[in-house]
């Protein structure tokens, strides 16, 4: 019995001394950089190619890593930048000039070496874009989970092995103290994209939504952040216009007419939406339509029944919603000119016009005959 208790004591001692010490000795390798591309996809410069080479700081980490045990802490946004370099890529210079990058082969070699070097190690994933963890945890915990989910999924696919999310922010460094100046910009843009995400599952929308996290990266300076914000605003507005009701001016001339409406989906995947119509006065009655399927990169023409009550003008606000009537786009304006023509009046006017035509013709014939005499 004493021997059994001795063995148990030794095992417990090893558990509470040797194993934690071994874990504590694990070296941390951080693969994190500031954003290398803008929201349009252009690289700011070609410095990353130099850094990824075996002689560069990022190349040295994977080609000559510290000895095991080690933990790799990775921002998937950075890995996406490297992956984008493996094909032809473009650098957008500050003067507006576009030039081709030269680091494709370097990027391919770096990614291959990363997969080999980290194959038997623990890989910990930061939230996508490395935003300030504490800030996100307080103000946008749902979006933080979104960043973790897609960062984990993408990195696991690139490395071909499971990875672990840093859910408690242990490896997230730095904090952002001036969030108030960013809050409106970040929140407004995020709200637009999350609304679209209710019906759109296109990869380009997911990527743009993830990229917004970079605005809250604590490692970038104010000048660079302002540049990112300006670029993100432009790209978010452009993306929000990909799904919309086309604005226009229309004229309806009968009490029971058809209102032509055009819906646009410029995303790479089909969507299913509902159309909401809101006349600004009671001159017309319109009813929206549910469960409309719009193909990828296509337009859809609709002709909706319109019941005209009185002549005049009316503005109709039209927007797209999801199946629960939650808006996914902003309102578009349809300006209608309502001019009802009674059928009896139309018949009388048409008949009078025909009679006037024949009378004018007869008068002309008589004048010709007189001139000949």
C-alpha positions in Angstrom: 0.0 0.0 0.0 2.9 2.4 0.8 4.4 1.7 -2.6 1.1 2.6 -4.3 0.8 5.9 -2.5 4.5 6.6 -3.3 3.8 6.0 -7.0 0.7 8.3 -6.9 2.7 11.0 -5.2 5.5 10.9 -7.7 3.0 11.0 -10.6 1.2 14.0 -9.1 4.5 15.7 -8.5 5.4 15.2 -12.2 2.1 16.6 -13.3 2.4 19.8 -11.3 6.1 20.4 -11.8 7.5 18.9 -15.0 4.6 19.2 -17.4 3.7 22.9 -16.7 7.4 23.8 -16.9 7.6 22.1 -20.2 4.6 24.0 -21.5 6.1 27.2 -20.1 9.3 26.6 -22.0 7.5 26.6 -25.3 8.8 29.4 -27.5 6.2 31.7 -29.1 6.6 32.5 -32.8 4.3 35.4 -33.9 3.4 35.7 -37.5 1.6 39.0 -37.4 2.1 42.1 -39.5 0.2 45.4 -40.2 -2.1 45.2 -43.3 -0.1 44.7 -46.5 -3.0 45.3 -48.9 -5.8 47.8 -49.2 -9.5 46.9 -49.3 -9.4 46.8 -53.1 -6.7 44.1 -53.0 -3.7 46.2 -54.1 -0.5 45.8 -52.1 1.0 49.0 -50.7 4.5 48.0 -51.8 6.7 44.9 -52.4 8.5 44.9 -49.0 6.7 41.7 -48.0 8.6 39.8 -50.7 11.9 40.8 -49.1 10.6 40.0 -45.6 9.4 36.5 -46.6 12.8 35.5 -48.1 15.0 33.2 -45.9 17.2 36.2 -45.1 14.2 38.4 -44.1 12.7 38.6 -40.6 9.5 36.7 -41.5 11.5 34.2 -43.6 13.9 33.5 -40.7 11.0 32.6 -38.4 9.9 29.6 -40.6 13.1 28.6 -42.4 15.2 28.7 -39.2 12.6 28.3 -36.3 13.6 28.0 -32.7 13.8 24.5 -31.3 10.7 22.7 -30.0 8.5 22.9 -28.0 7.1 26.0 -29.7 3.8 27.7 -30.3 2.9 29.5 -33.6 0.6 32.6 -33.1 -0.9 33.5 -36.5 -3.0 36.3 -37.9 -4.8 34.7 -40.8 -5.2 38.1 -42.5 -1.4 38.1 -42.9 -1.5 34.6 -44.3 -4.2 35.7 -46.8 -1.8 38.5 -47.9 0.9 35.9 -48.5 -1.5 33.6 -50.3 -2.5 36.5 -52.6 1.1 36.9 -53.5 1.4 33.3 -54.8 -0.4 34.3 -58.0 0.1 37.5 -60.0 -0.4 40.5 -57.8 -0.5 44.3 -58.2 1.1 47.0 -56.2 -0.7 50.3 -56.0 1.7 53.2 -55.6 0.9 56.4 -53.7 0.9 58.3 -57.0 -1.8 56.0 -58.5 0.6 54.0 -60.6 0.1 50.2 -60.7 3.0 47.8 -61.1 3.3 44.1 -61.0 4.8 42.4 -57.8 7.8 40.1 -58.0 7.5 37.9 -55.0 5.2 35.0 -56.1 7.8 32.3 -55.9 9.1 33.6 -52.5 5.5 33.5 -51.2 5.0 29.9 -52.4 8.2 28.8 -50.8 7.4 30.5 -47.5 3.9 29.0 -47.2 5.2 25.5 -47.9 8.0 25.9 -45.3 5.4 27.2 -42.8 3.3 24.1 -43.2 6.4 21.8 -42.8 7.9 23.7 -39.8 4.6 23.9 -37.8 3.4 20.4 -38.7 4.0 19.0 -35.2 3.5 22.2 -33.2 0.6 24.0 -31.7 -0.8 26.7 -33.9 -2.9 29.4 -32.2 -5.1 31.7 -34.3 -5.8 35.3 -33.5 -9.0 37.0 -34.5 -8.9 37.9 -38.2 -7.0 41.2 -38.7 -5.6 41.2 -35.2 -8.1 43.8 -33.8 -7.8 45.0 -30.2 -9.2 42.0 -28.2 -10.5 43.8 -25.1 -12.2 46.4 -27.2 -13.9 43.8 -29.4 -14.9 41.8 -26.4 -16.8 44.8 -25.0 -18.3 46.5 -28.0 -18.8 43.7 -30.6 -18.4 40.2 -29.1 -20.6 38.7 -31.9 -18.3 40.1 -34.6 -15.2 38.9 -32.6 -16.6 35.4 -32.8 -17.1 35.9 -36.5 -13.5 36.9 -36.9 -12.3 33.9 -34.9 -14.5 31.4 -36.8 -13.4 32.4 -40.3 -9.7 32.9 -39.3 -9.6 29.4 -37.9 -11.4 27.9 -40.9 -9.2 29.6 -43.5 -5.9 28.9 -41.7 -6.8 25.2 -41.2 -7.5 24.9 -44.9 -4.2 26.6 -45.9 -2.1 24.5 -43.5 -4.1 21.3 -44.0 -4.4 20.6 -40.3 -6.4 21.7 -37.2 -5.6 24.9 -35.4 -6.7 26.5 -32.1 -8.5 29.8 -31.7 -7.1 32.2 -29.0 -10.6 32.6 -27.5 -9.4 34.2 -24.3 -7.1 36.7 -25.9 -4.0 35.4 -24.2 -1.8 36.0 -27.3 -3.5 39.3 -28.4 -1.1 42.1 -27.7 -1.8 45.8 -27.5 -4.9 47.9 -27.0 -6.7 50.7 -28.8 -7.5 53.7 -26.6 -9.0 56.1 -29.1 -11.9 53.9 -30.2 -14.4 56.7 -30.0 -13.0 58.4 -33.1 -13.4 55.1 -35.0 -16.6 53.8 -33.5 -19.0 55.5 -36.0 -17.0 54.6 -39.1 -16.5 51.0 -38.0 -20.0 50.5 -36.7 -21.7 52.0 -39.8 -19.7 50.0 -42.2 -20.0 46.8 -40.2 -23.8 47.3 -40.0 -24.1 47.6 -43.8 -22.1 44.4 -44.4 -23.8 42.4 -41.7 -27.2 43.3 -43.1 -26.2 42.1 -46.5 -24.8 38.9 -44.9 -28.4 37.9 -44.0 -29.0 37.0 -47.6 -25.6 37.0 -49.3 -23.1 34.3 -48.8 -20.6 35.4 -51.5 -16.9 35.0 -50.7 -16.1 38.6 -51.6 -18.6 39.9 -48.9 -17.2 37.6 -46.2 -13.7 38.8 -47.1 -14.6 42.5 -46.9 -16.4 42.0 -43.6 -13.4 40.3 -42.2 -11.1 43.1 -43.5 -12.9 45.7 -41.4 -11.2 44.2 -38.3 -7.9 45.7 -39.5 -9.3 49.2 -38.8 -9.0 48.2 -35.1 -5.5 46.8 -35.2 -3.6 48.4 -32.3 -0.2 48.2 -34.1 -0.9 50.7 -36.9 -0.3 54.4 -36.6 -3.0 57.1 -37.1 -1.8 58.1 -40.6 -2.1 54.6 -41.9 -5.4 54.0 -40.1 -6.9 57.1 -41.7 -5.8 55.8 -45.1 -7.4 52.4 -44.3 -10.7 54.1 -43.2 -10.9 56.2 -46.4 -10.3 53.1 -48.5 -12.8 51.0 -46.5 -15.6 53.6 -46.8 -15.2 53.5 -50.6 -15.2 49.8 -50.9 -18.1 49.3 -48.5 -20.3 51.7 -50.4 -19.4 50.0 -53.7 -20.2 46.6 -52.2 -23.5 47.8 -50.7 -24.6 48.8 -54.2 -24.2 45.3 -55.6 -27.6 44.4 -54.3 -30.3 47.0 -54.8 -33.6 48.1 -56.3 -32.9 50.4 -59.2 -34.2 53.9 -58.7 -36.2 55.6 -61.6 -39.1 57.7 -62.9 -42.2 56.1 -64.2 -45.6 57.2 -65.6 -48.8 55.2 -65.0 -51.8 56.1 -67.2 -54.6 53.8 -66.0 -56.3 52.9 -62.7 -55.0 49.3 -63.0 -51.5 49.5 -64.3 -48.2 47.6 -64.0 -45.2 49.2 -62.2 -41.9 48.1 -63.8 -39.2 47.4 -61.1 -35.6 46.2 -61.7 -33.6 44.3 -59.0 -29.8 44.0 -59.3 -27.6 41.3 -57.8 -23.9 41.8 -58.7 -22.6 39.3 -56.1 -21.0 36.0 -57.3 -23.8 33.9 -55.6 -27.6 33.9 -56.0 -29.8 35.5 -53.4 -33.3 35.1 -52.2 -35.0 38.3 -50.9 -38.3 40.0 -50.4 -39.4 43.4 -51.9 -40.9 46.0 -49.6 -42.7 49.0 -51.2 -43.8 52.1 -49.2 -45.7 54.8 -51.0 -45.3 58.3 -49.4 -49.0 59.2 -49.9 -52.3 57.4 -50.6 -52.6 58.2 -54.4 -51.5 54.6 -55.2 -51.8 51.1 -53.7 -48.9 48.7 -54.1 -48.1 45.3 -52.5 -44.5 44.0 -52.2 -43.5 40.4 -53.1 -41.7 37.7 -51.1 -39.2 35.0 -51.9 -37.7 36.5 -55.0 -34.7 34.6 -56.4 -32.1 36.7 -58.2 -29.2 34.9 -60.0 -25.6 35.7 -59.5 -24.4 38.7 -61.4 -27.8 39.4 -62.9 -30.8 41.7 -63.1 -34.4 40.8 -62.6 -37.3 42.7 -64.2 -40.7 42.7 -62.3 -44.1 44.1 -63.3 -46.1 44.6 -60.1 -49.8 45.5 -60.1 -50.5 49.1 -59.2 -53.9 50.5 -58.2 -54.0 54.2 -59.0 -56.5 56.1 -56.7 -56.0 59.7 -57.9 -53.9 61.5 -60.4 -50.7 63.3 -59.3 -47.2 62.4 -58.2 -46.0 60.0 -55.5 -42.6 58.8 -54.4 -42.4 55.1 -53.5 -39.6 53.9 -51.2 -38.4 50.4 -52.2 -35.9 48.1 -50.4 -35.0 44.5 -50.1 -35.5 42.5 -46.9 -34.8 38.9 -45.8 -37.5 36.3 -45.1 -38.2 37.9 -41.7 -38.7 41.3 -43.2 -35.5 42.6 -41.8 -33.9 45.2 -44.2 -30.8 44.2 -46.1 -30.5 47.2 -48.4 -31.2 50.9 -48.1 -34.3 52.5 -49.7 -34.3 53.3 -53.4 -36.7 56.1 -54.7 -39.3 55.4 -57.4 -40.8 58.6 -58.6 -44.3 58.0 -60.2 -46.4 60.3 -62.3 -50.0 59.2 -62.1 -52.3 60.4 -65.0 -55.5 58.4 -65.2 -57.3 58.6 -68.5 -61.0 57.4 -68.4 -61.8 54.8 -71.1 -64.8 56.8 -72.3 -62.8 60.0 -72.5 -60.1 58.1 -74.4 -62.7 56.7 -76.9 -64.2 60.1 -77.5 -60.8 61.7 -78.0 -59.7 59.0 -80.4 -62.9 59.2 -82.4 -62.7 63.0 -82.6 -59.1 62.7 -83.8 -60.1 60.3 -86.5 -62.9 62.6 -87.7 -60.6 65.6 -87.7 -58.2 63.6 -89.8 -60.8 62.7 -92.4 -62.1 66.3 -92.4 -58.6 67.7 -93.0 -58.0 65.2 -95.8 -61.3 66.1 -97.5 -60.5 69.8 -97.2 -57.1 69.2 -98.8 -58.6 67.2 -101.7 -61.1 70.0 -102.4 -58.3 72.6 -102.5 -56.3 70.5 -105.0 -59.3 70.1 -107.3 -60.1 73.9 -107.2 -56.4 74.7 -108.1 -56.6 72.5 -111.2 -59.7 74.2 -112.4 
